[in-house]
Amino acid sequence: MLAVDLDPIFLALLLIVWTGLGATAWLAIAIVHRGRGVLAGLPLAMAGGIGAGVLVPAAGARDETGLLLSLGAALVGGFALSLVGIRIHSRMRSHG
């Protein structure tokens, strides 16, 4: 029987979930803005979801509570960087 190490699989699943939560935060903002000038925020929102999600276990919270905190942090990080991307896009449009 082949032994399978589950840590890389679990990490990959977490990265997918953190990315999805960042994109979900971006989607909520895109709905509120009615899709105007929000596309630039999508890659930043996904990166923010991953970045904030990784920070929680890196800070030492590696139990079940840390997992839930990392999911919430991914949502907040995606939300924050999505707003940053939208702000950058609107400033580039006003100066260009």
C-alpha positions in Angstrom: 0.0 0.0 0.0 1.3 3.4 -1.0 1.6 5.9 1.9 0.3 9.4 1.0 1.4 12.5 2.8 -1.7 14.6 3.3 0.0 17.9 4.3 0.6 19.1 0.7 -3.0 18.2 -0.3 -4.4 20.0 2.7 -2.2 23.1 2.0 -3.3 23.1 -1.7 -6.9 22.9 -0.5 -6.4 25.8 1.9 -4.8 27.9 -0.9 -7.8 27.3 -3.1 -10.2 28.2 -0.3 -8.3 31.3 0.6 -8.2 32.4 -3.1 -12.0 31.7 -3.4 -12.7 33.8 -0.3 -10.7 36.7 -1.6 -12.6 36.5 -4.9 -15.9 36.3 -3.0 -15.0 39.6 -1.2 -14.2 41.1 -4.6 -17.5 39.9 -6.0 -19.4 41.6 -3.2 -17.6 44.8 -3.9 -18.2 44.4 -7.6 -21.9 44.1 -7.0 -22.0 47.2 -4.9 -20.0 49.2 -7.5 -22.2 47.7 -10.3 -19.1 46.4 -12.0 -17.6 49.8 -12.8 -13.8 49.8 -12.5 -13.5 46.7 -10.3 -11.7 44.3 -12.6 -8.3 45.6 -11.5 -9.1 44.6 -7.9 -9.6 40.9 -8.6 -6.0 39.7 -8.7 -5.2 41.8 -5.7 -8.2 40.4 -3.8 -7.1 36.9 -4.5 -3.6 37.7 -3.4 -5.0 39.4 -0.3 -7.0 36.3 0.5 -4.0 34.1 0.3 -1.7 36.5 2.2 -4.1 37.1 5.0 -4.9 33.4 5.3 -1.3 32.5 5.5 -0.5 35.0 8.2 -2.8 33.4 10.8 -1.0 30.0 10.9 2.3 31.8 10.5 1.5 33.8 13.7 1.1 30.5 15.6 -2.6 29.7 15.4 -2.5 26.2 14.0 -5.5 24.5 15.6 -9.2 24.5 14.6 -9.6 28.0 15.9 -6.7 29.1 13.7 -8.3 27.5 10.7 -11.5 29.5 11.2 -9.5 32.7 11.9 -7.6 32.2 8.7 -10.8 31.8 6.7 -12.1 35.1 8.2 -8.8 36.8 7.6 -8.8 35.7 4.0 -12.2 37.3 3.5 -11.0 40.5 5.2 -7.7 40.5 3.3 -9.5 40.0 0.0 -11.9 42.8 0.8 -9.1 45.2 1.7 -6.9 44.6 -1.3 -9.9 44.6 -3.6 -10.7 48.2 -2.4 -7.0 49.1 -2.9 -7.1 47.8 -6.5 -10.3 49.7 -7.2 -8.8 52.9 -5.7 -5.7 52.5 -7.9 -7.8 52.0 -11.0 -9.9 55.0 -10.3 -6.8 57.2 -9.7 -5.2 56.0 -12.9 -8.3 56.8 -14.8 -8.6 60.3 -13.4 -5.0 61.1 -14.1 -4.9 59.5 -17.5 
